[in-house]
């Protein structure tokens, strides 16, 4: 395992300079984020940054209303991104003031050496979370009471490796780890049902669909295991990159197709049964600027929505791709590291330039743009703010920032509905299940709000 350890450390060193942490928040006050914002000035919101990137609101969409599907109560957030397709549409939660229901410490917090990369998941009345030392906790979703706790660090490994993630299935809880091992745990007891080895460590969460487990390693290998016993079914080896953003992405699965995103900027579609390649697309754009902008990673999870695959790359290309045949339906010059959020005929995305953008799902034209603050000290352009999200909940787009600020925006026109100062740091976006919002902070505190 020493080779795996050195690989993970090398990736950590190369990516440490590009890792920025965001911030956790506690919601309360009047409405979700305290006092509402003053009414916005009249006129279309257009980012000043578009002067450099030629990013423009399409005037032909001025008379087109943003119409969203009705909010619904999702009983689970069973995998990273919500489900195996990462398309969660319009979730429902309390539209009034959110109150903290419970708050618990799940273990080791993030530090200069370790990071919390695994989003919590919620299923069957239980919240599963993993701390910075690969210790998985199962908590009662209603009370936060600990049900079980399992340390997955092998005896022959250091505990300074981090990453991996969680996915729930009826067979049990699947865990990917930075120790190049994948586990299936009993959901009720935490006991190991099977353990499988991988050729390299994993930073991102697995996906589970139709009896298969899909994971991506830090050196761009897609591995597929049988859910019942952990036997390896097939794999694909992509091109290993010398450097990349910290973290990774989770495959998207829909029926007989799986979409994998690599740090090379490649987006690949495979047949889930035998690994046959269906199509390949590259989102490695021509972004210019600092060293981070030139990295071609696809860090945000791809989304499978009906006949499209929607994805955004750090290198400056966002695209909708025909799910069955491949080929771009549309593309544009947006770059980002967050998962696009698809709802109805519109897509919402957070860009590397701290902008929340609403696009037409059909052709990628821009309906509105809202620029968020880029720096805590805008005059000196110091302390850059990292934003995460958005998540669409009860007619609000939620984003959180490393400045200690949470922002709620209207999905209909991009206006800022409210703001709230955030006391604790977290780089993970909130997850939603049963009208409850769960947030895991960098100090390993899991908070439930309802």
N, C-alpha and C positions, 0 to 999 in steps of 0.2 A: 504493500500500500504506500510505500514511501514515494514511488513515482507519482501517484495520484496527489499526494500531499504537496509535492513540489510544483505540480501543474497548477493546483489551486492557488498556491502562494504566488506563483508568477502572474496569474491572472489578476489576483488581488492587488499586487504591486502596480501592474500596468493600468489598472482601472481605478485605483484609489484616488487619483487626481481628478477624476471626472465624476466621482460620487458626491452628490449633494443630498442632504437630508431635508425632508419636509417636516411639517409640524402637526401634532395632534390637537384636537379641539374638544371642548365641552360645550354643547349647545344649550342655550337657555334664553331667558329674557322674553321679550315680546316677539312672537314668531320664532323662526328657527335660529336667527342670528342676532337677537336683540333688536334694537330700533331699526326700522326700515331706512333705506337710503332716501335722500331727498329725490324728488322727481327728476329724471334725467333731462338734460337740455334737449330741445327738439332737434330733429335731424337724424340722419343715418350715422351709426357708430362705425367709424372707419379708423383702423389703427394707423398711427403715424409711421410705424415700421414698414407699412406697405410701400412707402415711397422708395425704399431700397430694394424691396423684393417684388414689386409690381403685383402685390396681392390686393385684389379689389372686390368689393361687393358688386354683384351682377345687377345692373339697373333693371333688367327685365323681371327680376324676382321681387321688385318693390311692392307689387300688388298681390303677391302670393303669400297667403297666410301659412304659418307653421301649424300644421294640424297633427296632433300626436294621438296614439292609441290611448285608451283609458288606462289609468293606473290600476295595477292589480297586486294582490297580496301573493308574493312568492313564498312558498313554504320552506324553501331551502336556498342556500348559496353553497352548493355541494362541491364546487371546484373553483379554482382560480378563474376569475372572469365570470363567475356565477354558475355557468353550466358548460358542457363540452363544446358548444358552438360559440360561446362568449357573447351571445345576443340575448340581452335581458330586457330590452325595450323600456317600458315605463313602470317603475316599481312604486309601491304605495307605502307611506308611513304617515305618522301624525302630521297634519298640516299646521298645527299650532305649535306651541312651545314644546320642545323635546326636553325631557327630564332624564337625568341619570338613574338607571334602574339598579345597576351594580357595577363594581369595579374590583378587579382582582389582579394580583401579581402572578404571572405565569412562569417566572424564573429569571434566567440570565438576560440582562439588558444588552443593548447595542453599545459598542465602544469604538475606540480608534482602530481596533483589530478585528472586531466582529460586527456584523450587521444583521439586522432582522429583515429578512427578505420574504418570508412566508406569510401570505395573507391568511387570516383566520377563515375557516369554512364553517358552515352551519347546516346541519341535517338531522332529521329525526329527533328534534328537541335538544340537540347537543352542539356545543361550539367546540371545535378542535383548533388548537393553536400550537405553534412551535417556537421555542425561544432561541436565543443566539447560540446555545450549546446543543442544538438538535434534541432537546427534550420536548416531547409532545404531551400536551395536557388535554383531557376531555373534561368539559365543564357543562353543567346544567344550564341550558339557554335561558331559563326563567330566573334563576337565582345566582348563577355564577359559582355554585358549589362544585368543588372538584370531584369528579367521578373516578378518574384514574390518571396516572402520570407515568410516562415511559421514556427512559434515556436510551437513545439509539446510537450513542457514540461507541464504536468498537473499542475493546480493551487495548488494542495495539495502535490506536490513533491518538493524536493530540486533540484537545478540545478547542483549538483555536481556528478550526475551519468552520465556515458558515455557509448558509444558503439552503437550497432545497425547498420543499413545499408539500402540500397536503391535498388529497382528493378523497371524497367519500363515495362509496358504492355500497350496494346491498351486501356484497361479499365481505366488506370491511373497509378500513381506512388505509389508503395507499400513501406511502411516504417516500419521497425522493430525498437523498442526502448528499452533502458535500464529501462523503466518504466513499463515493462510487458504489453505493448500495441502495437497493430499492426494497421496501418492506411492505407487507400486507399485515395490518394489525386487526385483531378482533375489535370491533367498534364498541363493544360493551365492557371489555376487560383490559384492552391494550396489549394482550398477549400476542406475540409474533406468530402468524400463521404460516408465512414463508418469507424468505430472504433471498434476493438475487443480486449478483454482482454486475457492475457496469464497467466499461473500459476507461471511464474518466468520471470525475466528480460532476455533480449537478447543482446549479444555482437556482433553478426555477422549479415550479410545481409540476406534477404529472397531470395528464388527462386520462380519464377513464371512459370507455364507451364500448358497449356490446361485448363484454368479456375480455377486453384488451386494455392494457396499460401503455401509455405513450409518454416517453420522457426524452428530453434533449440534454446532452452533456455540454460542458463548457468548451469542448473542442468540436462542436457542430456534428454530433452524431445523434440521429434519431433512433431510439431503441423501442421495440415493441415486445411486451411480455404478455403471457396468458394470465388472466386475472385469477384463475382457479388454483394454479400451482407455481406461478412465477417462471415457467420455462420461457426461454427466448424464442420468439416467433420469427422476427426478421429485423433488419437494421439498415440504415443508410448513413454513409459517412460523407459529410460535406467537407468543404475546404476549411482548415483550421486557420484562424486569424491570429496575428501576433498580439493584437491589443483589441480591447472592446470595452463597452460600458459595463459597469458592475451589475450583475444580475443575469437574467435570461428571460426567455419567453416560453409560454406553455402552448403546445400544439392545439389546434382547433379541429374538432371531429364532427362530421355530419354523415350518418349512414355509412356508406362504403368509402368515404374519402377523408383523408387526414391532411391538414395543412401544417407544414413545419416552417418556422422562420429561423434563419441562421444569422450569426453576427456578420457574415459576409454581405448581408443585404439581400440574400436569395430567399425567395418564397417558393416552396415546393409543394406539390400535391401528389399524394401516393394513394394507391389502393390499399385499404386497411388489411385485406386478407393476405396478400403476398408481397407487398412493398413495391409493386410495379409503379414506375414513374408515370404520372398522368400529364403533368405540365410543370414548367419552371418559369418563374418571373423574377426579375431583379428590381429592387427598390433602392439600389445604390445610386444616389443622385449626384449632382455636381455642387453640393453645398460648399460654400466658402466661408472663411472666417477663422475662428480659433481651431485648435487641435480637436476639440470635442466635436465640432460640426463636421469634420471630415471623416469621422468614424461612420461606417456604413451599417451599423447594427439595426436590426429590427427588434427593438426592445419592448414595444407595446404589443400585446397579444393580438393576432389577427382575428377577425370576426367573420363567421360564416352567417350570412343573412339571406335566406331564400336562395336566389340564383347568383348571388355575389359573394366574393371574399373581399372584405374591406381591410386595408392595412396601411400603416404609416411607418416610414423608416426615418432613422435619425439623420440620414444623409440628404434629406430634402425631397423625398418623393412620397406622396400619398396616392393610393390608387384603389379602384374597384376592379376586380378581375372576375371574368366569367368562371364560375365554380367548376363547371364540367369540362370546358374546352381550354381554359386558360386564355390569355390575351387580355389586355387592358380595355375595359369599357370606358374608363376615363382616368385621368391622372392630373395632378397639379404639383406645385412647388412647395407644399407644406412639409415640414420636417418635425418629428416629435418622438417621444419615448413612451407616451401613454396610450392605452387602448382606446381606439375610437368607440363611441357609444352610438349605436344605431337604434332609431325609434321611428316607426312609420316610414315616411318618405324623406327623412332627414337624418343626417349624421352630425354628431357633435364631437369635436376633437380639441385637445389642448396642444399647442405647438411649442417648439423650443424657444419661441420669441414671446412666451408668456401671453399668448392670445387664445381665447376660446372662440372657435369658429363653428358656425352652422352652415352645412353644405346640403345641397340637394343630393339625395342618394342616387337618383337616376343618372345625373350627368356631372356631378361634382361642382356645379356652380355655387358660389358663395352667397348665402342669404344675409348673414350679418357677421360682424367681427367685433369682439370686445377685448380691448387690451387691458391686461392686469399689470400692476407694478412689477418692474423687472428688478429693481434694486431697493434694499431697505434705505439706502442713502442715495437718492436719485441725483443729487447735485454732484457728488463725487463718483457716482457710478460704482459704489462699493456694496459688498454683501448681497450678491445676486440671490434672488428669490427663486426657489424651485417649487413649482406647482404640480399637484397630482390630481387625477380625475379626468373628466367629470363623471359623476354618477347621477342619473336622472331619477329623481324620487319626488313624487307628488308635485309635479309642475315646477320643480326646481332642479337646476344643475348645480351639484355640489363640487367645489374644488377647495383644496387645502394648500397652504403655502408654508415654506420654511421660515418665513418672517414671523410666524405665529399668528397668521390670519386665515380664517375660513371665509369663503365668499359663496353666496347663493346668487345665481343668475337666472333670469327668466329664459326658458328655452324658446320663447316666442319672438323676442326681439333683442335678447342679449343684455337687457338692462340689469344692473346690479340691484337685487332686491334687498340684500342685507349683508352685514359683515359681523364678525365676532373675533375678538382676540383669543388666541389659542395658548394655553399655558405649557403644553408639553410637545416634544418633537416626535415626529413619525414620518417616515417616507412612504407609508402604505396608505392607499385610499380606503375609505370606509367600505364595509360590506353590509348588505341589507337582507334580512329574512324575517318573515312574520311581523312586518311593520316595525322592526327593531333595527337600529343602526349599531354596528359593532366596529370599534376602532382599536387597533393595537399600537401602542406608543413605543418609542425607542427604549424606554426604561422598562419594557416588558409588562406594561400594565394594559389589560384588556378591559375596555369600558363598553357597557351596553346602554343605549339611550332609546327612549320610546316616548 
